[in-house]
Amino acid sequence: MIKLTSKKIHMPVPCVLAVGKFESIHIGHRALISEMKRLAHDSQQPGLACALVVFVPHPYTVLFDPEYRPLFTGSEREHLVQGLGVDYLLEYPFDRDFAMLSPEDFSHMLFKELQTQVVVVGAGYRFGHKRVGTVDTLRQIAGLYGAEVHVVAPRALKDDAPKISTSIIRELLSANMLPEAEDLLGYPFFISGEVTPGRQLGRTIGFPTINMYPPAEKFLLSDGVYVTSTIIGTCRYKSITNIGLRPTIESSEVSRSVETHLLDYEGSDLYGKQVRVEFLRFIRPEKRFDSLGELKTQILEDCRSAML
Protein backbone atom coordinates (compact mmCIF):
# COMPACT_ATOMS: atom_id res chain seq x y z
CA MET A 1 0.00 0.00 0.00
CA ILE A 2 1.26 3.46 -0.92
CA LYS A 3 0.36 6.46 1.24
CA LEU A 4 0.08 9.89 -0.34
CA THR A 5 -0.21 13.06 1.73
CA SER A 6 -0.24 16.48 0.09
CA LYS A 7 -2.35 19.60 -0.42
CA LYS A 8 -2.43 18.60 -4.07
CA ILE A 9 -2.62 14.85 -4.49
CA HIS A 10 -2.49 13.62 -8.06
CA MET A 11 -3.10 9.92 -8.47
CA PRO A 12 -0.55 8.38 -10.86
CA VAL A 13 -3.13 5.95 -12.26
CA PRO A 14 -6.93 5.84 -12.69
CA CYS A 15 -8.72 4.38 -9.69
CA VAL A 16 -11.81 3.12 -7.98
CA LEU A 17 -12.08 5.39 -4.96
CA ALA A 18 -13.83 4.95 -1.61
CA VAL A 19 -14.60 8.22 0.19
CA GLY A 20 -15.42 8.76 3.86
CA LYS A 21 -14.11 9.64 7.31
CA PHE A 22 -13.03 6.03 7.92
CA GLU A 23 -12.26 6.86 11.54
CA SER A 24 -12.48 3.27 12.76
CA ILE A 25 -12.37 0.98 9.68
CA HIS A 26 -15.31 -0.92 11.23
CA ILE A 27 -17.08 -3.80 9.49
CA GLY A 28 -19.31 -1.39 7.56
CA HIS A 29 -16.23 0.41 6.24
CA ARG A 30 -14.73 -2.95 5.32
CA ALA A 31 -17.84 -3.83 3.33
CA LEU A 32 -17.38 -0.58 1.40
CA ILE A 33 -13.71 -1.40 0.77
CA SER A 34 -14.67 -4.92 -0.39
CA GLU A 35 -17.12 -3.39 -2.87
CA MET A 36 -14.38 -1.08 -4.13
CA LYS A 37 -12.09 -4.06 -4.71
CA ARG A 38 -14.85 -5.99 -6.50
CA LEU A 39 -15.58 -3.09 -8.82
CA ALA A 40 -11.90 -2.69 -9.68
CA HIS A 41 -11.58 -6.41 -10.36
CA ASP A 42 -14.72 -6.58 -12.52
CA SER A 43 -14.04 -3.36 -14.41
CA GLN A 44 -13.72 -3.44 -18.17
CA GLN A 45 -10.84 -1.01 -17.73
CA PRO A 46 -7.72 -2.97 -16.80
CA GLY A 47 -5.24 -1.68 -14.24
CA LEU A 48 -7.64 0.33 -12.04
CA ALA A 49 -6.13 0.93 -8.61
CA CYS A 50 -8.08 0.73 -5.34
CA ALA A 51 -7.74 3.99 -3.40
CA LEU A 52 -9.07 5.11 -0.03
CA VAL A 53 -9.31 8.85 0.63
CA VAL A 54 -9.47 10.20 4.20
CA PHE A 55 -9.25 13.75 5.51
CA VAL A 56 -6.59 14.88 7.99
CA PRO A 57 -7.15 16.16 10.59
CA HIS A 58 -10.56 14.68 11.29
CA PRO A 59 -13.16 17.14 9.91
CA TYR A 60 -15.07 17.19 13.21
CA THR A 61 -12.05 18.64 15.02
CA VAL A 62 -11.82 21.45 12.45
CA LEU A 63 -15.49 22.33 12.16
CA PHE A 64 -17.00 21.61 15.57
CA ASP A 65 -14.77 20.51 18.43
CA PRO A 66 -10.97 20.87 18.52
CA GLU A 67 -10.95 18.56 21.58
CA TYR A 68 -12.50 15.70 19.60
CA ARG A 69 -10.23 12.65 19.73
CA PRO A 70 -10.51 10.13 16.88
CA LEU A 71 -10.48 6.46 17.90
CA PHE A 72 -7.19 5.83 16.09
CA THR A 73 -4.10 7.78 15.14
CA GLY A 74 -2.96 8.05 11.54
CA SER A 75 -0.41 5.26 11.96
CA GLU A 76 -3.00 3.04 13.66
CA ARG A 77 -5.46 3.58 10.81
CA GLU A 78 -2.69 2.76 8.35
CA HIS A 79 -2.16 -0.52 10.23
CA LEU A 80 -5.88 -1.28 9.94
CA VAL A 81 -5.94 -0.62 6.20
CA GLN A 82 -2.87 -2.77 5.57
CA GLY A 83 -3.92 -6.17 4.26
CA LEU A 84 -7.35 -5.05 3.05
CA GLY A 85 -6.24 -4.88 -0.59
CA VAL A 86 -6.04 -1.09 -0.80
CA ASP A 87 -3.38 0.11 -3.25
CA TYR A 88 -3.33 3.78 -2.19
CA LEU A 89 -4.21 5.51 1.07
CA LEU A 90 -4.76 9.19 0.31
CA GLU A 91 -4.57 11.55 3.28
CA TYR A 92 -6.11 14.78 2.05
CA PRO A 93 -5.43 17.83 4.25
CA PHE A 94 -8.66 19.24 5.67
CA ASP A 95 -9.14 22.83 6.80
CA ARG A 96 -11.90 25.44 6.77
CA ASP A 97 -11.03 26.51 3.22
CA PHE A 98 -11.45 22.93 2.04
CA ALA A 99 -14.77 22.73 3.92
CA MET A 100 -15.98 25.71 1.84
CA LEU A 101 -15.64 23.85 -1.47
CA SER A 102 -18.82 23.58 -3.46
CA PRO A 103 -20.00 20.10 -4.52
CA GLU A 104 -18.76 20.92 -8.03
CA ASP A 105 -15.25 21.87 -6.88
CA PHE A 106 -15.06 18.88 -4.55
CA SER A 107 -16.10 16.62 -7.42
CA HIS A 108 -13.45 18.17 -9.66
CA MET A 109 -10.87 17.07 -7.09
CA LEU A 110 -12.29 13.54 -7.10
CA PHE A 111 -12.71 12.98 -10.80
CA LYS A 112 -9.94 15.15 -12.27
CA GLU A 113 -7.07 15.34 -9.78
CA LEU A 114 -7.55 11.83 -8.39
CA GLN A 115 -8.47 10.22 -11.74
CA THR A 116 -11.49 8.52 -10.20
CA GLN A 117 -13.37 6.29 -12.61
CA VAL A 118 -15.70 4.83 -10.00
CA VAL A 119 -16.45 6.34 -6.57
CA VAL A 120 -17.87 4.19 -3.76
CA VAL A 121 -19.75 5.84 -0.88
CA GLY A 122 -22.20 4.98 1.89
CA ALA A 123 -25.93 5.53 1.44
CA GLY A 124 -26.04 8.68 3.57
CA TYR A 125 -23.00 10.32 2.02
CA ARG A 126 -23.04 14.14 1.96
CA PHE A 127 -20.34 16.45 0.66
CA GLY A 128 -19.48 20.03 -0.21
CA HIS A 129 -20.03 23.24 1.77
CA LYS A 130 -22.69 22.73 4.47
CA ARG A 131 -23.07 19.14 3.20
CA VAL A 132 -25.45 20.24 0.47
CA GLY A 133 -24.22 17.57 -1.94
CA THR A 134 -26.08 14.25 -1.88
CA VAL A 135 -25.52 10.90 -3.55
CA ASP A 136 -27.81 12.04 -6.38
CA THR A 137 -25.71 15.22 -6.76
CA LEU A 138 -22.58 13.12 -6.95
CA ARG A 139 -24.11 10.84 -9.59
CA GLN A 140 -25.11 13.80 -11.76
CA ILE A 141 -21.65 15.38 -11.60
CA ALA A 142 -19.88 12.03 -12.09
CA GLY A 143 -21.75 11.60 -15.36
CA LEU A 144 -20.17 14.81 -16.66
CA TYR A 145 -16.73 13.23 -16.13
CA GLY A 146 -17.72 9.85 -17.55
CA ALA A 147 -17.44 8.29 -14.08
CA GLU A 148 -19.76 6.12 -11.99
CA VAL A 149 -21.04 6.17 -8.41
CA HIS A 150 -21.78 3.03 -6.39
CA VAL A 151 -23.59 3.16 -3.06
CA VAL A 152 -23.13 0.63 -0.26
CA ALA A 153 -26.08 0.29 2.12
CA PRO A 154 -25.36 0.68 5.87
CA ARG A 155 -24.83 -2.57 7.74
CA ALA A 156 -26.29 -3.95 10.94
CA LEU A 157 -25.37 -7.20 12.67
CA LYS A 158 -29.06 -8.09 13.02
CA ASP A 159 -32.17 -6.94 11.19
CA ASP A 160 -33.51 -5.13 14.27
CA ALA A 161 -30.11 -3.71 15.34
CA PRO A 162 -29.02 -0.11 14.77
CA LYS A 163 -26.80 0.50 11.79
CA ILE A 164 -23.09 0.23 12.46
CA SER A 165 -21.42 3.59 12.95
CA THR A 166 -18.32 5.01 14.59
CA SER A 167 -20.49 7.14 16.90
CA ILE A 168 -22.20 4.02 18.28
CA ILE A 169 -18.82 2.33 18.71
CA ARG A 170 -17.52 5.36 20.61
CA GLU A 171 -20.53 5.20 22.94
CA LEU A 172 -19.93 1.51 23.62
CA LEU A 173 -16.24 2.07 24.33
CA SER A 174 -17.00 5.02 26.61
CA ALA A 175 -19.36 2.73 28.56
CA ASN A 176 -16.64 0.03 28.77
CA MET A 177 -18.79 -2.32 26.69
CA LEU A 178 -15.72 -3.69 24.94
CA PRO A 179 -17.06 -7.00 23.54
CA GLU A 180 -20.04 -5.17 22.03
CA ALA A 181 -17.72 -2.58 20.44
CA GLU A 182 -15.49 -5.36 19.11
CA ASP A 183 -18.51 -6.94 17.37
CA LEU A 184 -19.03 -3.71 15.39
CA LEU A 185 -15.37 -2.97 14.78
CA GLY A 186 -14.53 -6.51 13.72
CA TYR A 187 -11.44 -6.42 15.96
CA PRO A 188 -10.60 -5.28 19.52
CA PHE A 189 -10.04 -1.60 20.23
CA PHE A 190 -6.30 -1.04 20.61
CA ILE A 191 -3.58 1.43 21.47
CA SER A 192 -0.19 1.20 19.80
CA GLY A 193 3.04 3.03 20.38
CA GLU A 194 6.60 2.92 21.59
CA VAL A 195 7.53 1.56 25.01
CA THR A 196 9.04 4.37 27.07
CA PRO A 197 10.87 4.26 30.41
CA GLY A 198 8.70 4.70 33.47
CA ARG A 199 9.55 5.03 37.16
CA GLN A 200 10.09 1.24 37.38
CA LEU A 201 8.15 1.03 40.64
CA GLY A 202 6.25 -1.97 39.29
CA ARG A 203 9.46 -3.96 39.43
CA THR A 204 9.75 -3.34 43.17
CA ILE A 205 6.44 -5.15 43.83
CA GLY A 206 6.97 -7.90 41.29
CA PHE A 207 4.83 -6.51 38.48
CA PRO A 208 7.04 -4.82 35.87
CA THR A 209 5.11 -2.86 33.28
CA ILE A 210 5.64 -1.50 29.80
CA ASN A 211 4.60 2.12 29.55
CA MET A 212 3.14 4.13 26.69
CA TYR A 213 2.07 7.75 26.50
CA PRO A 214 -0.40 8.05 23.62
CA PRO A 215 -0.60 11.39 21.78
CA ALA A 216 -3.11 13.92 23.12
CA GLU A 217 -5.35 13.52 20.07
CA LYS A 218 -5.86 9.78 20.66
CA PHE A 219 -9.18 8.55 22.08
CA LEU A 220 -8.65 6.67 25.34
CA LEU A 221 -10.93 4.45 27.37
CA SER A 222 -11.93 5.56 30.85
CA ASP A 223 -9.36 5.33 33.62
CA GLY A 224 -9.21 1.82 35.00
CA VAL A 225 -7.83 -1.68 34.66
CA TYR A 226 -8.51 -3.93 31.67
CA VAL A 227 -7.87 -7.45 30.46
CA THR A 228 -5.73 -6.99 27.39
CA SER A 229 -3.70 -8.82 24.79
CA THR A 230 -0.34 -7.33 23.85
CA ILE A 231 1.34 -7.85 20.49
CA ILE A 232 5.10 -7.41 20.24
CA GLY A 233 6.46 -8.26 16.81
CA THR A 234 4.91 -11.63 15.92
CA CYS A 235 4.26 -12.65 19.55
CA ARG A 236 1.06 -12.19 21.53
CA TYR A 237 0.93 -12.08 25.35
CA LYS A 238 -1.89 -12.11 27.88
CA SER A 239 -1.78 -8.92 29.90
CA ILE A 240 -3.55 -6.47 32.17
CA THR A 241 -3.45 -2.75 31.47
CA ASN A 242 -4.06 0.34 33.57
CA ILE A 243 -5.11 3.61 31.97
CA GLY A 244 -4.86 6.68 34.15
CA LEU A 245 -2.70 8.91 36.29
CA ARG A 246 -1.44 6.23 38.74
CA PRO A 247 -3.07 7.72 41.87
CA THR A 248 -1.20 5.46 44.35
CA ILE A 249 2.13 6.94 43.29
CA GLU A 250 2.97 10.45 44.46
CA SER A 251 3.78 12.33 41.28
CA SER A 252 3.28 15.66 39.62
CA GLU A 253 2.59 13.84 36.35
CA VAL A 254 -0.59 15.01 34.66
CA SER A 255 -0.57 13.12 31.36
CA ARG A 256 -2.49 9.87 31.19
CA SER A 257 -0.38 6.79 30.78
CA VAL A 258 -1.04 3.27 29.55
CA GLU A 259 0.78 0.72 31.72
CA THR A 260 0.70 -2.95 30.79
CA HIS A 261 1.87 -5.96 32.78
CA LEU A 262 2.58 -9.01 30.60
CA LEU A 263 1.39 -12.19 32.31
CA ASP A 264 3.49 -14.66 30.35
CA TYR A 265 6.55 -12.74 29.18
CA GLU A 266 10.13 -13.67 30.00
CA GLY A 267 12.82 -11.60 28.39
CA SER A 268 14.78 -8.39 28.37
CA ASP A 269 13.33 -4.89 28.69
CA LEU A 270 11.27 -3.63 25.77
CA TYR A 271 12.22 0.06 25.75
CA GLY A 272 11.97 1.50 22.26
CA LYS A 273 9.89 -1.41 20.93
CA GLN A 274 6.62 -0.84 19.10
CA VAL A 275 3.72 -2.65 20.77
CA ARG A 276 -0.03 -2.92 20.26
CA VAL A 277 -2.31 -3.40 23.26
CA GLU A 278 -5.78 -4.79 22.49
CA PHE A 279 -8.50 -4.15 25.09
CA LEU A 280 -10.75 -7.14 25.73
CA ARG A 281 -12.62 -6.61 29.00
CA PHE A 282 -13.01 -4.00 31.75
CA ILE A 283 -12.01 -5.18 35.26
CA ARG A 284 -12.38 -2.19 37.58
CA PRO A 285 -12.03 1.61 37.79
CA GLU A 286 -8.69 3.10 38.76
CA LYS A 287 -8.45 3.84 42.47
CA ARG A 288 -5.95 5.02 45.03
CA PHE A 289 -4.41 2.61 47.54
CA ASP A 290 -2.87 3.58 50.85
CA SER A 291 0.29 1.58 50.21
CA LEU A 292 2.20 -0.30 47.54
CA GLY A 293 1.39 -3.47 49.48
CA GLU A 294 -2.34 -2.92 48.99
CA LEU A 295 -1.69 -2.16 45.33
CA LYS A 296 0.23 -5.45 44.97
CA THR A 297 -2.65 -7.41 46.50
CA GLN A 298 -5.10 -5.80 44.07
CA ILE A 299 -2.87 -6.46 41.05
CA LEU A 300 -2.68 -10.14 42.03
CA GLU A 301 -6.47 -10.19 42.03
CA ASP A 302 -6.56 -8.40 38.68
CA CYS A 303 -4.18 -10.99 37.21
CA ARG A 304 -6.38 -13.83 38.46
CA SER A 305 -9.40 -12.13 36.88
CA ALA A 306 -7.56 -11.80 33.59
CA MET A 307 -6.84 -15.54 33.51
CA LEU A 308 -10.53 -16.51 33.89
Secondary structure, 3 states (H helix, E strand, C coil): CEEEECCCCCCCCCEEEEECCCCCCCHHHHHHHHHHHHHHHHCCCCCCEEEEEEEECCHHHHHCCCCCCCCCCHHHHHHHHCCCCCCEEEEEECCHHHHCCCHHHHHHHHHHHCCEEEEEEECCCCECHHHCECHHHHHHHHHHCCCEEEEECCCCCCCCCCCCCHHHHHHHHHCCCHHHHHHHHCCCCEEEEECECCCCHHHHCCCCCEEECCCCCCCCCCCEEEEEEEEECCEEEEEEEEEECCCCCCCCCCCCEEEEEECCCCCCCCCCCEEEEEEEEEEEECCCCCCHHHHHHHHHHHHHHHHC
